[in-house]
Amino acid sequence: MKKIVFTLFIANALSAQSIDLLKDINPGAQPSTPAEFAKYNGRLYFSATNPDYGLELWSTDGTAGGTTLTADINPGTGSSIPTSLLVKDGILYMKTLTGGPGFYSYTEANGVQLAASGMAAASNFLLANDRIYFRINSKLSYLNEGTVTEIDTPVIVNGQMGAINGKIVTGASPNSTSSNAQLYVYDGTTVSLLKTINTNTTSNPQSFFYSSQLNTLFFTAGSATAGFELWKTDGTEEGTVQVKNINAGTSSSFPGNFQQVGNKVFFSANNGTNGVELWVTDGTEEGTKLVKDIYPGSQASNPNNLTNLNGTLYFLAADGSGEAKLWESDGTEEGTKVTLELKPGYTNFVLGKMEAYNGALYLSAKLNVTNGQELYKIEMPTLAVSDLNKKSAIVYPNPTNGDIFFSGKEYVSYDLYDLNGRLLNQNVKINDNKTHLSVPNGNYILVGKTKEGTANTTKLIVK
């Protein structure tokens, strides 16, 4: 096998994680409570409260000066309460709850405009198949080029839905007089029963999450034999199966908070022994595992705000210390660790939504007595590239599909960076000079660490 090696020269300049208040949007101890994050046109948009404008639409470029009010949709101190932000065809859409409730669009050129009338009661928005789907008056409908179309069917949807292989999968009851919610599918023409998951009572399918890497739609549903557990579907009846009975017997594990990182899907679940903890799945029963009992014993760490930043999972969880902490995981117990103590020693905190944007994490939080719940920015480590002459590690094959081998020395661990120098994975163990990278396709900097304590760097292409 031919060995292809690309060498980078890397300086010893690694900055630590840090968290800083980005902007006190609601000055003083009152909260602005940033929420509803969405990335659009190079900025991060969100809702926030300010005493002069009420709860309205804001955005940031990652700087304090660039964190500004985008639109006072309900002029004055009244609030529009923008929710359900989503982006389609270069337009930011949102629903407002007060001050003229409805469904609106936003562009820099045209500002905020009514996107479609008659959508004040719309909810559970889903962008799929180049349409915006939603639930309105208990019916499945969609918006396309400003026109609302209600799908003609007696089925009553429960508002939970997902998309796979050109189909919309949803929990629904057969008619308005039944509360027996099972799994239904809309194929673009008709709505039909996909699968009866619980023959005794409602299965109430919910928490749909599509994994693009696995081409699998995960969801939670309750059966007569296993309680509410992890299921998956490919849009066909035979391809709709329970992944694993995590909480054995008829008890429920209630999987939720799904997030994809590479070819892994992380989520939270309760196996009945360890409380609500971090789990991972590859879509198979044997590949669905507890990652780590973060809060040891039966207490729940309640992993939440699972976020993919540069190929690493970050999340918030409680470990029993009473302090606010940011965690990270590579899907292994040893690779699941505290990334940053957000405010050491402070226990009267409030943690809200978290979003990845432009190489950093943005967190809605209250971390002191002076400020209310505001927007914080968490900077991640970066590695500077210089002209220092360092010997390259030999890694092959390169390009690789993920499996790589080291030669020349005995390597025990590696760090992985993107080409901007941002740390993605740190101190990942290497066994027998081989490892597998579970990262998206792209170019990376790999720093291999030898048994002797030396470090070598290589540019690696994952295809």
N, C-alpha and C positions, 0 to 999 in steps of 0.2 A: 504494500500500500504506500502510495506516495505521500510524503509529509509536506504540508504547506504551512509555513510559519510566517506570521506578520508580527513584527516587534514594535512595541511602543515604549517610550522612555517616560517614566513617571516619577514625579518629585514626591518627596516625603512631606506632603502638605495636606493633611486631612483635618477638616473642621468637624467639630462635634455637633450633635443635634442641639437645637435651641428653640425656645418658644417665646414669642413676643406679641404683645397686644398690637394689632395692626391699626385699629382706629376705634376710639370711644365714640361710637355713632350716637348713642344716647348718653350725653355727658353726665358724669356722676354715677351714683349707685343704682340708678334705674336701668333696666336692661333694654337693649335693642333686639335681643334674641334673633340673631341671624339664622335663616333656615331656607329651605327650598332651593338648594344650590343647582346651578346649571351652567355649563361652559358654552359660550357663544361668542363668535367673532373675536377670539383672542382675549376675552375677559371672562371673569367668573361673576355670574349674576346670582342674586339672592334677595330674599325679603328681609326687611329690618324696620325697627320702629325708631322714630326720631320725634322729639316734642313739637317740631315745627311742621312735620308732614304726616304724622301718623305712621301706620304700617304700610310701607310702599316698596317699590322695586329699586334695588341698589345694585352696584357692580364694582369690581375692583380689578386693577392690573397687578396687584401684589404689593403696592406701595400705599402708604397712608394718604399721600396727596392724590393718588389715583383711585381712592375709594370714595365714590360719590353717589348721590341720588341720581338714578336713571330717569325715573318718571314719577311725578306726583299724580297718579291716575285719578284719585279722588281729591281734588285740590283743597288745600288748607290743612288743618290739623286732623281731619277725618281720614279714615283708612280705607284702602281698597282690598287689602289682605290678598296679595297675589299668591297662588298655589299652583301645583302641578306644572312647573316650568318644563318645557320640552322644546327641542329644536328640530325643525324640518325645512329642507330646501332653503337654507339661509335665513330663516325667520324664527324668532323666539316667540313661542306661544305660552299663554298662561291663563288660568282661570282666576277671576276675582270674586270674593265672597260678599263684599259690601260696596256701597257707593256706586251702584250700577252694576250689580253682579252679572257676569257673563264670561265669554271666552274671547280673549284678545290676542292680537299679534303685536310684535314690536320689531322695528328695524331702526337703525340710526337715521336713515333718510326720512322715514315717515312717522317715527315715534310710535305711540300706542294707538291702535285702531281696533274696532270691533271686528273679530274674525268671522263670526257667524252669529246670527240671532237665534233665540230659542234654546240656548245652551246653558242657562243659569243653573239648571238642575243636573248638568252632566258631571260625571265622576269617573274614577278608575281609568284614566287615559293610558293608551298603549299605542306607541308608534310602531307600525308593522305594515309590510306590503305596500309601502309608499302611501299609507293612509294613517289618519289618527282615529283609532277606535276608542269607544267609551260606552259607559252605561248611562242611559237616561230613561226615566220612567220604567225602570226594571227591564228595559230592552237593550239589545246590542245594536249599536249604531256606529256610523263612521262619518268623518268629515273629509271631504276631498275637494280642493280648490274652492273652498268657501261654501260648499253645499253639504247639508246634513242629510244623510240617508239612514232611515231606520230599517233594519233587516226584518223582513216580513216573516215572523215565526211566533207561535204561541209560547215558546220557551221563555222563562223568566230567569234572567241571569243574576248571579249573586254579586257581580261586580269584580270578581277575581278572574284574570285572564292572562294568557301568554300566547306567543306565536312560535310556530315551527313549521318548516317546509311549506311555506305559503298558506298555512292554516291558522285560524284563531281557535285556541282551546280555552274553554271557560267552564266554570262551575255553574250549573243551572238546574232549575226544576222544570218538569214538562209543561206546567200550566200555572195559572195564578192561584189555583185552589190547593196546590201541593207545595210542601216544604221539603220535598225529597230531592235535594241537590246532588246530582251526579255529574259525570264528566261529559261535556258536549263539545262538538267541533263545528266550525263554520269553514267551508271549503271555498268560499267566494261566491257560491250559488245558493246553497241551502245549509240549514243548521240541523244537525242530527246527533243522536246519542252516540258518543264514542265508546264509553264503557260504564257499566254499573259496577262501581267499586264496592258499595255496601248494599247487599241484598235485603238487609233488615231495616235500615233507616238511612238518613242522609249521610253522604260521605263528605259533603262540604269542601270540595277542592279549593285550595287557596295557596298563597305565597308562591306564585309561578315565577320561575327564573330560567331564562334561556342561556345555555352555555354554547358559545360559538365554536369553541375548541372541540367539544364533544358532540356538537350538533344534537343536543339533548335538552328537552324542556323538563326541568325538575319542578315538583310541587309537593304539597302536603295534603293528605287525604286520610279519612278515617274509614277503616274496614271493620267488619264484624269480628275478625280474628286478630287484629293487630293494633287497634287504636289509631290515632293520628300519627302517621309515619311518613318516611321519605319515599316518594314515587317518582317515576319518570315516564315520558312518552315521546314518541317520534311522530305522533299524529295519527297512528293507526291503532286499532283495538289490540292486536297481538303485540304491538310495541309499547303498550301501556302496562307497566308492571311495578310492583313494589320493589324498591331497591334494597331496603333492609329494615327489619323490625328492630330498631335501635333499643327501644324500651320493651323488653321481652314480654310476651303475653298480650293482653288486651289493653295494657297501659299505653300512654302516648308519650312520644319524645318531642312532639311539636317542633320539627325543624324550621328554621327561618334565618333571616339575615344573610342570604346567600351572596357570595362574591367569587368571581372567577379570577384566578391568577395562573397563567400558563394553561396547562392541561389539568389543573386541579380546581375543584369547586369547594370552597370553604363555607361553613355554615355553623349555626349554633343549634344544640339539641340536648335533651336530657335523657340519659340512659337509665334513670331510676336509681343510680348508685352515686354518681359524681355530681349531680346537679346539672344546670345548664352550662355547658362548656363548649370549647371549639372542636369542631369535627371537620373532616375532609372526605371527599369522595371523587372517584374517577368514573362513577356511573355503575360500578359493579358492587355486589354485596361484600366481597372480600376486600375491595378497595375503599370501603366506607369505614372510617376508623376515628376513634377519639384521638385528637392530636395531643392534648395535654390537659391534665386536671389542674388548671391554673389556681383555683381556690380549693386546696386539698380537702378531700372528704366529700360529704354530701352537700356542702354549701355551693351555691352557684356563682361563677365568675361573671355570667351574663355577657359574653362577648357581643359587642355591638359596633355599629358604624364600620363594618368591615370594608376596607378601602384598598384598592390596588394602586400602588405608586411605583412606577419603574420596575415592575415585575416582582415586588415584595408586598405581602399582605400586612397592612397595619390595622390595628383595631384598638378599641377601648375595653378594658376588663378590670374586674375587682379581684384582688388576690388575698383579701383579708386584712390588709394593712390600713385600710380606711383612706388611703391617699389616691389621688388621680394619676393614672399611669397610661402611657401609650405603649402598646405591645406590637411585636412583629412576629411573623411566622413563615417558615419555608415548608410547612407541612409535616415537620418532624418534631418530636418532643424536645430534643436538644436545641433545635433551631427556633423554638418558640420562647421568646424572652422579652424582658422589658427594654424598650427602646429609649424611653425618656420619662422621668418623673416630672409631671407637668408643673407641680408646685409642692416641693418636698415639705412635709410636715403640716400642710394645710388640708383639713378634712371637710370643711364646709363649702365644697365645690359643687358646681353644676356643669354637666357636660351635655352638649347638644349635638347637632349634626356635624359631620366631618366630610371633607371633599379634597381630592387630589387635584392640583392645578399648577401647571408650569414648574414642576419639579419640587413642589412643597405641599404640605398638608395645611388645610384651613379648617379651623375648629371653632364652633360656637360654644363659648364656655364662660363660666364665672370662676375666677381663680384668686380673687382677693376681695377684701371688704370695701375697697374704694370704688371699684367698677362693678356694674351689673354684668349680665351675660352679654359678651361682646365677641367680635371676630378676632381670633388669634391666628398667627402664622407660625407653622413649625418648619424650620429649615432643616434639611437633611444633609448628611456629610457629603462633601465633594472632594474629588481628587484632582490636583493640578497636573497638567502635562508639561514636561520640560525637556531639555536636551541632555539630561544626565545619562551617561552611558551605563546601562545595566544589562546584564546577560539575560537573554530571552529564555523563557520556559518553552520546551518543545511539546506542543499539544497536537494531537491528530485524532481523527481526520479534521481538516479545516479547509473549507466549510464543513459543518456537521449538522446532523439532524437532532442532536442533543446528547448522544453518547460520545464522550471524549476520553482519550487515554494520554497519560503523561509518560515521558521517557527521559532518561539521562540521570535522574535522581529519584529518591523516594519522597513523594509529595504527600502531605498529611491533611492539608486543608487549602481552601482558596477563598478569595474575595472576588466579587463580580461587580463591575461598574458599567454604566452606559458611556457613550462617547463624549458626554458632557462632564464626565468625571463624577457622576452621582453614584453613591454606593447603593447597590441593589441587594446583594447577599453578602454576608460576612461570616468568616470562619466556618464555612461549610466543610464537613469532613470528607476526606478522600480515602477510599478503601482500595487497596491493591492497585494504586495508580490509575484508577478509572472512576468516572462519575457520570451522572446524567444531569443535564441542565434543563429545567422546566421553565423556560422563558419564551416569550414571543420571538418570532423571526426578527433578525437584526444583527447589528455589529456591537460587540462588547469588548471590554478590557478585563482580562482575567489575570489575577495576581496569585500565582501558585506559591505555597509556603512549604518548604522542605522540612524533613526530619531534623536537619542540622540547624534550622532556624533562619535560613536565607529565604529570600523572596524573589521570584522572577515574574516578568510581565509579558503577556502575549495578547495581541488583538485577535479576537475570535469571531467568526461569522457563523451564526445559527440560521439555517435555512428551512 
